[in-house]
Every structure is written in C-alpha cells, then in structure tokens.
Amino acid sequence: MEPKKTNTLFLCNLSKTVLLFLLFFSVISFAQDKTIKMPETRWKMLSYDMGNVFKGVGYSYTRPLHWQGKQWANFGYTAAGTSLIYLVDEPVSDYFIGIKDDIPKGIRDYGFSVGSPTNNYMITGAVYVTGLVLKDEKLRRTGVLLIASATSAGLLQQVLKSAVGRARPLSGKSSDTFRPFWAGNKKYHSFPSGHTILAMTNAHAIAKQFKNPWVKTGIYAVGSVPAVSRLWEGKHWLSDIALGVAISIFTVESIDRYLDSKYNEKYNQGDKKISWNLNFGPGQIGVVGTF
C-alpha cells in the first residue's frame, strides 16, 4: 500500500446505543448465561483485552479445522463467485479507470485514507481507548473486535498477496498474469485487496452494533468507498475486492463468536435474526444479510 499525503477524513462518529434485553416467552425465571467475572482496574482491563486480541486472532486462523457443512458450502460459494467475477475483471477495470476523473478528488482521497493501515489502527485504537477510559465493557469489546479482526485479516492478505503474485491493473499486464512469491515488486500484490479488507472489516464490526437496517446500510455504503476507490485507481481487479469483502465478513464473524465467551456485554443481545451468508444461484451471487 503506497504512502500518500491526503486530507484524512475519519469514518468513526460512534455513539453508544442502549439496547433492551429480550425476555424469552415473557418468562422472568428463564435461565440466564453464566456471568463472566470482569477485571476492575483499567490496567487489568487492558491486559485482559489485549490477551483476547491475540487469542481472537489465533482463533480465527484455526476455525477452518472445525468447519462443517455450512462453512464449507460458504467457502465453495466464495471460490465459485470469485472465479465468475474473475471473468469480467478486465472490462470492469477499464470502465472504472475510465471514469476516475469524474469522481471528486475528496472522495478518492477518502477511499485511500480509510483503507490505509495507519489510519485504520488510529480509528480502531480510538474506539478501544474510549471504552477503556470510560470502563465501558461493550465499547471495549467493540475495540477488541476491530483490532483483532483487522490484524487477522490484514496479516492474511499480506501473505496471500506475496504468495499469489497477481499483477495489478496499473502494471499494464492482463488480469491473468501471476508471479507467485514475487514479494519484491508491489505491482504484483493485487490479490486480494488490503484496503477493502481493512475498510470492510471495520464497517462490518461497527454495523453489528446497530439493529436498524438503514443505519447498517449506511455504514456499509461508507465502508465500500475504499473498495471502489481501488478500481478507480487501477490498484485492484474486481475479484480482488470481492474476495477481500468475503475475508472481512468471515474474520469478523469468527472473532466475534470467540468474544461471546469472554465478555458479558453483547450488542444486540437476544437478537437471533441477524446473520450473514453467501448466496450462489440462478441470477444471484453475493453476500446476503438477514436482519
């Protein structure tokens, strides 16, 4: 990811939400989850939370060892969908590069800024530090989810970029040009898109804090700007971005599941209707969210 001087616009204008706990079948005596004992001092909170960041990253990397039918099906849908998108990479890239000059520079700069590692960790770090200062468990958990997800997905994309060695559009090479393990030339670091992964990891983790589908849609729309900006700039093909989005969702969901066992405060607690799945069928390929 090339360094660039831009006027950084920050995505996070976070507000804490107060959510009602749902009562199942209106029976007050319904059995509750076991309460997890939380550390009381900020230093102990910091130690506990950073431990969960590292453990969450490890948890996400070991999940494929425990996948079952549904998870392997989603993996298959992702591979099939990415392969189909691969077929239209070049015309889509030509189109977006062609309209680059029609896009306001501020939007293009914003796309680069939000997806850069430095600004990403400034945002996620600010969320966590706010939760630590306020001793707000829900906000701390959100910060842990953001940091762990960005770290896990970020490391994975760096390994994949070097291992795959796919040429970027701006290299002048075709979309099927590869130099595996060609780490010395950034023009062959196209697959997958790192900016997309960092931006969509944040968007998905933050959107999980809200129940309102319109709020969620707005967050995802803002988070998608860095992904589209990579097409304008000729830095990535559409299939690079599609895989980046899938990696982001899989990573956040995996680490979030791990954090369920580490914190008492869970956003949208009691809401069992929110889910994400990859759909592949006649006339449709994509990620479907159920709210």
Steps between C-alpha positions, in 0.01 A plus 500: 500500500677811375539796739307806390430841647130554532251699705394222731131474565402277786217251470426449865238725652407237752224531754419246766157345470280377781339165409219319682560140608234273352299273728438161347131402504451776764611263775702690758652187649660394170857374556767764436853462364778457749643839596865547408709669766651815353821673619436816701804722441589655167842336499346157548235582238776591253688179571183291470388668178839479324514133593164457328630682192782248456283202590229623264749518214614145575140383525417639155794319341404163647130514409541317165606195701151495653290588196197289424254482213371859503847653538647289219200588283568872556865440415393333177261785416780751560740313272234460228383860523856637490575281197195632312587861581852425377357460151389866486797655680650675198190674359393607850848638569506690169163657582593620849840633396323684220270688740772583755520866399124536549527406869560790744857491630376520859314171462801333340728625778252383761501154346878477529513642854242276667651183357861580593643303797613812691162670494321170559681440828453863603123448469486159666741610773287807575191282542678269742669777702164676542348181638797449733488856636124477558526141628228416251510125438292511183721766341816317611370183340430689178856636502639151557290368211621777269869461588501120494306480173719756323815323623382153400368596156787743439770239560314249284473736204871582519588131480254441216625800299858376503406136446261563209700778334221630280570804281310819576304671220741797504788265417375479142481121527187292449283380788637147465867599546655347812847491654456284814713597800618813316525712815746753358261680266180657632353496148445128561316540831145519369319197645316566732439869571644613835316833503172316445573256781585767759210729407237227481627333819436827682166552329373152585620515861344844554175414321450211740445756776171611346166333432357755259550368143523853360782587738676178406458574130649847546802361683563240230457763229766721660724197554474403134655825375861381556421182308361687200787749515744217429320443169522871408871507578577181307645337812272195507271286288137443597571140607772629739236715666235228509732264682603780735138557603450127563817478712384801703160349581636154581769646728271734695236230550760249621665732753164637616392144580815453707438824693152379597670277756722779633263790567161540667396803298386404152350749258159404364474242776208266454471574128539167322383620158817669385709278272727518198521241225643471154240427234576341167224401264308586182529872444672583829845495650579691817487551871155501658433650842186405693385759759 
